[in-house]
Amino acid sequence: PSAPSAPRTWKKQPKLGSPERPRPPPTFVRPPSPPESPETFKNMVLLVDKPRGYTSFDVVARVRGIARRMGVKKVGHCGTLDPMATGVLVLCVGQATKLVDSYTGMDKAYVGTMKLGERTPSQDADTAPDATFPWEGIADDELRDAAAKLVGDLKQLPPMYSAIKVKGKRLYESARKGEVVERKTRDVRVDAFEVERDATNRQLVHFKVECGKGTYVRTLAHDLGESLGSAAHLTALRRVRVGEYDVDDAWTIDMLNDACAPMVEAAEDAKAAAAAA
């Protein structure tokens, strides 16, 4: 009789994303050209210019609505923008969602406007002022000097109106009930904080900020007002850059919908034809 064959051994495949089996790089889709095919949605990064009034999750939901028609469910954003803010929101689709943390950790740049002399619970214009302070005596050089002192490595107290969890509960949930929760300061980094008085309304201050991950720009404005013996809150904020990605390369939601409409329609027609067969 013939000798028994040796047992077959299976070589274990390296884990996807390991040095032995790196993930394929995502396709970065810039306007005005739409994704090349439904296959592109399986590993894609794009920038969306978030409109005022939208939450970051509202934008994700709109893009997910398109992606699902292409057979892809996963969509994630890389760094929350407050509803009042506009500008760059990095979205990862499909396999690219594994890269969310790397994009979230990138440095960011903002432009915006703050109003001196008024404090709000949310530190921006989404809540009404709850206190007013004198601001008329603040000189331009005092303003610039105070902003310069907020550049560098800082300890920042997160605002009550934020998505940070304390004991399993989002801070904004407590804030909306009028509760104040004890929070710990966080280490943040501000690389640049430039301020300029408005030419016609001196109560308004326009600014540019460059900062690291986790910096609350509205808290920066709040702290600036306090350091001047007054108060301040944001009236406008726009994120213009995340890492090397600029708002000029961002889609508006309507642009993205229009660009993807022919592909979405073709996918739905194919699905309907398959169901009828």
WOVENCOR-V542313 format. One record per residue. N is the residue number from 0. SS is DSSP state (2 for helix, 1 for strand, 0 for the rest). PHI is phi in whole degrees, -180 to 180 (* if undefined). Layout:
n = {N/N}
ss = {SS/SS}
phi = {PHI/PHI}
//
This chain:
n = {0/1/2/3/4/5/6/7/8/9/10/11/12/13/14/15/16/17/18/19/20/21/22/23/24/25/26/27/28/29/30/31/32/33/34/35/36/37/38/39/40/41/42/43/44/45/46/47/48/49/50/51/52/53/54/55/56/57/58/59/60/61/62/63/64/65/66/67/68/69/70/71/72/73/74/75/76/77/78/79/80/81/82/83/84/85/86/87/88/89/90/91/92/93/94/95/96/97/98/99/100/101/102/103/104/105/106/107/108/109/110/111/112/113/114/115/116/117/118/119/120/121/122/123/124/125/126/127/128/129/130/131/132/133/134/135/136/137/138/139/140/141/142/143/144/145/146/147/148/149/150/151/152/153/154/155/156/157/158/159/160/161/162/163/164/165/166/167/168/169/170/171/172/173/174/175/176/177/178/179/180/181/182/183/184/185/186/187/188/189/190/191/192/193/194/195/196/197/198/199/200/201/202/203/204/205/206/207/208/209/210/211/212/213/214/215/216/217/218/219/220/221/222/223/224/225/226/227/228/229/230/231/232/233/234/235/236/237/238/239/240/241/242/243/244/245/246/247/248/249/250/251/252/253/254/255/256/257/258/259/260/261/262/263/264/265/266/267/268/269/270/271/272/273/274/275/276}
ss = {0/0/0/0/0/0/0/0/0/0/0/0/0/0/0/0/0/1/0/0/1/0/0/0/0/0/1/1/0/0/0/0/0/0/0/0/0/2/2/2/2/2/1/1/1/1/1/1/1/1/0/0/0/0/0/2/2/2/2/2/2/2/2/2/2/2/2/2/2/0/0/0/0/0/1/1/1/0/0/0/0/0/0/0/0/1/1/1/1/1/1/1/1/1/2/2/2/2/2/2/2/2/2/2/0/0/0/1/1/1/1/1/1/1/1/1/0/1/1/1/0/0/0/1/0/0/0/0/1/1/1/1/0/0/0/0/0/0/0/2/2/2/2/2/2/2/2/2/0/0/0/1/1/1/1/1/1/0/0/0/0/0/0/0/1/1/0/0/1/1/2/2/2/2/2/0/0/0/0/0/0/0/0/0/1/1/1/1/1/1/1/1/1/1/1/1/1/0/0/0/0/0/0/1/1/1/1/1/1/1/1/0/0/0/0/0/2/2/2/2/2/2/2/2/2/2/2/0/0/0/0/1/1/1/1/1/1/1/1/1/1/1/0/0/1/1/2/2/2/0/1/0/2/2/2/2/2/2/2/2/2/2/2/2/2/2/2/2/2/2/2/2/2/2/2/2/0}
phi = {*/-72/-71/-64/-72/-68/-62/-76/-111/-108/-82/-71/-73/-60/-67/-62/100/-82/-57/-75/-141/-66/-71/-66/-65/-73/-86/-92/-103/-104/-70/-96/-77/-74/-53/-63/-159/-55/-63/-61/-66/-73/-160/-141/-125/-145/-105/-122/-85/-66/-79/-64/96/-85/-82/-61/-71/-61/-66/-58/-62/-66/-71/-63/-60/-74/-61/-64/-70/-97/84/-121/-100/-84/-142/-137/-103/-119/114/-65/-112/-62/-54/-71/-81/-126/113/-65/-124/-82/-116/-111/-122/67/-60/-65/-62/-67/-99/-54/-61/-68/-74/-61/-79/-73/-65/-134/-131/-134/-127/-177/-137/-121/-116/-77/86/-129/-106/-126/-59/-92/68/-143/-84/-77/-128/-76/-58/-113/-163/-125/-139/-62/-136/-62/-86/-78/-83/-61/-70/-63/-62/-65/-65/-66/-65/-63/-74/-101/-105/124/-83/-125/-101/-121/-89/-59/-71/-63/-85/-151/-88/-63/-95/-126/55/79/-123/-64/-60/-65/-65/-69/-61/-67/-94/80/-92/-115/-105/-67/-123/-98/-68/-124/-79/-132/-131/-115/-91/-156/-146/-106/-127/-151/-64/-65/-68/-115/-127/-72/-76/-97/-128/-90/-148/-128/-132/-120/-153/-92/-58/84/-81/-92/-69/-67/-71/-61/-65/-59/-67/-62/-59/-63/-66/-95/74/-134/-155/-161/-144/-75/-112/-158/-149/-136/-85/-103/-157/-127/59/-94/-95/-105/-60/-66/-98/-97/-85/-83/-62/-66/-60/-66/-59/-65/-67/-91/-56/-61/-69/-64/-63/-64/-66/-70/-64/-64/-66/-65/-66/-66/-70/-81/-71}
//
